[in-house]
Amino acid sequence: MDSNKSEISILKEKLNQEISKERSDNKVILSLSHEIANLDNNNIRFSVDAGLINRLGKELVGRHETAVAELVKNSYDADATLVSLSFQNCDKPGGKLEISDNGLGMTREQLIKGFMTISSSDKVHNPKSTKYQRTRAGQKGIGRFATQRLGSVLTVITQTKQSETALKVTIKWDDFRLDSNLLLVTNSIVEIEKIKEEGTVLIIDDLRDYWSLSMIKRAYRYISDLLQPFPLSERFEESENDPGFKVEFYKDKETVINEESVFYKNATAEIEGYVDKSGDGFYTLTSSHFDVKDEIYPIGNNKKKEDYKPFPDLRNIHFKAYYFIYNVGLVPKQIESAIRQNAEEYGGIRLYRNGFRVLPYAEKDNDWLALDASVRKRVILTPHGNNNFYGFVELFDKEGKVFQELSSREGLLENKAFAQLKEFIYKVVIDSTLKISSLRGRKTKTSQKDWEKKKPKDIIDEVASVFEEEAKKRKGKSSEQNTRSEESKSNGESHTEGFTSEQYEKFAKKLRDSAEREEQAKKQLLQEIQLLRILASLGLTIGEFVHEIKHHLRAFDLDIDFLDRNLKEDKYQKRTKRLANNLTSFTTYTSYFDKAISENVNRELEPVALKDAVRSFYKVITPDVNRSGITLMEPKFDGYDIFTIPMHKSEWVSILFNFYTNSKKAIKRAQTNGIISISAGNIGSKVYLDFSDNGDGISLENQDLIFDEFYTTSPPSGTDESEVDSTTGTGLGLKIVKDIVSGYGGEVYVLPPEEGFSTTIRIEINRTEIKDNGEI
């Protein structure tokens, strides 16, 4: 105690000396004050380790997309109408990300008490934005930690319209080391010349990971999912003051095009629906294919009919959708497959309430408008499933009196207003698509009588024949037309010839070429189906083989035991021991596949414990890994209960073996001492599995292609690869993995690998929550 008093006196004297200086050092004052407080034996205080900042950045912000989205949300909250994200030299770690918005900017007080204050209460006291009264989108203080997750150095430049200068702060996140006091880490704030009238610029240097084009596009799509892309309803006073919010992405000064926005330009039609002040519903239809522009139609039935129903609770909603009809020549062939594949994942009609996405509407396999169910009924023949649309419905209900959120905060209460909403959108979709089918001259409903059914190729051949016949007639009359044309000119008359015979011939040729391309596409599809059947048959054959081989295993054991007892010489004992080890490995393989096949027979789905799936795989694959000279690291697990949504256990067998065979071949091509790592854990509402190797890697331009059917990096047949390698090199392995994962609403993609590895493939899929009592 006496020593403490003596030390405190010395520290107080130093503190007084520092305070007495004309230019005292605040860092020294804080440090001395902290030491004095620590020597106080009668009172104790919480202290904060600077390493907390590093942990918060990693634990609060797990994904690239989440980190970028949180920073964009901050711009939205600052009443920006435009935010630009520029990725520079980011094909490898160490690049730069600049995020610039035209929001209100921050004053010195807002910068210190808001941005630089952990767990700031600003969003609690001010739930609405200042200028446009937007409901705050950012989570409490997570944005600044997002920058720490992305890069090691952050520079903030911010200015308000009223300020004469801008404020600049540079934060070096590596200064926040473990075992140091957070209070003593300082960041200087300086005034500089304004770089814009108002707004904030974040410059994140020394990016921790690389950013491929596909990763940037994924972040773009993730942000688009969170915030309504643009306002629709200018007629409503709730949206008159807010001009909307736009996000632009750049990579090395080149604009990153959002695939969906490119798709919109090639839509078959653009549909908008709205309800007027009287509660009457209307929709507009625009289509360059059918020469229709902003035509207005009433919803469903005519008012004079008895069954007409208005929508009295929908006066503040607006709906817009881009409509696509596939495989009929209405979408350019070069992007049609991309549009359709993207629509399987992200199509449908999303719901935005007061500018924010409401889940789970239009998530994969969420048929909230019963569009897919309607297609299956085959009553309405016009294409109108969820994958035929990219759309969203906008509704305003700031008080939450009409459309009420569920207590789980996922979805809206199924009340009268919500029932009207679903009916309104469904009627817009059906009416508009029926109108388009009518314009196409197609049968719209099964109840239509006397409709001759023909194959598309037959119809095209008939039309092409008409064009060819007309071309012949025009050629025969060409001399007569030329003569008449000369006479008309001499008499001062005008004459319109119409299409020439050559043009008719070109029309016919284009039609027949399109029919031929369609036939080729069908043949390719049949080839894929045939190969899938072969693989399915191979699976059955493997099942039969496993079943039969089990009967021989006991005999093998007895024979090895006999040899071991009767052949005592060392050379025979070594061979016998090796034979026993190989048989043990073979038995493990057999039981593993037998279990997988047996589980596959059961059609019931159940949550899969990733720990068990990975450990079983680790056990069975270890002998093959050892024979191949590869190091298989002990699996890492982040969390205790890592359960997927209900799946087939055998699907994870397929996933892990596909990953393993690909890694094995990549290591062989790289001619290196192979290392494979597997890790799994929980991340938010999902579980993840990372599979890493140090093989020859995947180039940036191929990271999206590896999940396409028939894409393979395996060498062509005729090389020195084995028959097994040739069989597994069909280019369907990762496509099958993607189909499995996406079938459950998950995602598989290439992730920037950790040091020592060249490739990491990640799977993310929704998880099953474990209750407090341990039940699933």
Buried (B, 14 or more C-beta within 10 A) or exposed (E): EEEEEEEBEEBEEBBEEBEEEEEEEEEBBBBBBBBBBBEEEEEEEEEEBBBEBBBBBEEBBBBBBBBBBBBBBBBBBBBBBBBBBBBBEBBEBBBBBBBBBBBBBBBEEBBBBBBBEEEBEBBEEEEEBEBBEBBBBBBEBBBBBBBBBBBBBBBBBBBBEEBEEBBBBBBBBEBBEEEEBBBEBEEEBEEEEBEBEBBBBBBBBBBBBBBBBBBBBBBBBBBBBBBBBEBBBEEBEBBEEBEBBEBBBBBEEEEBEBBBEEBBEBBBBBBBBBBEEEBBBBBBBBBEBBEBEEEEBEBBEEEEEEEEBBBEBBBBBBBBBBBBBBBEBBBEEEBBEEBBEBBEBBBBBBBBBBBBBBBEBBBBEBBBBEBBEBBEEEEBBBBBBBBBBBBBBBBBBEEEEBBBBEEEEEBBEEEEBBEBBBBBBBBBBBBBBBBBBEBBEBBBEEEEEEEEEEEBBEEBBEBBEBBBEBBEEBBEEEEEEEEBEEEEEEEEEEEEEEEBBEBBBBBBEEBBEBBEEBEEBEEEEEEBEEBEEEEEEEBEEEBEEBEEBEEEBEEBBEEBEEBBEEEEEEEEEEEBEEBBEEBEBBBBBBBBBBBBBBBBEEEEBBBBBBBEBBBBBBEBBEBBBEEEEBEBEEBEBEBEBBBBBEBBBBBBBBBBBBBBBBBBBBBBBBEBEBBBBBBBBBBEEBBBBBBBBBBBBBEBEEBBBBBBBEBBBBBEEEEEBEEEBBEBBBBBBBBBBBEBBBEBBBBBBBBBBEEEBBBBBBBBBBBBEBEEEEEE
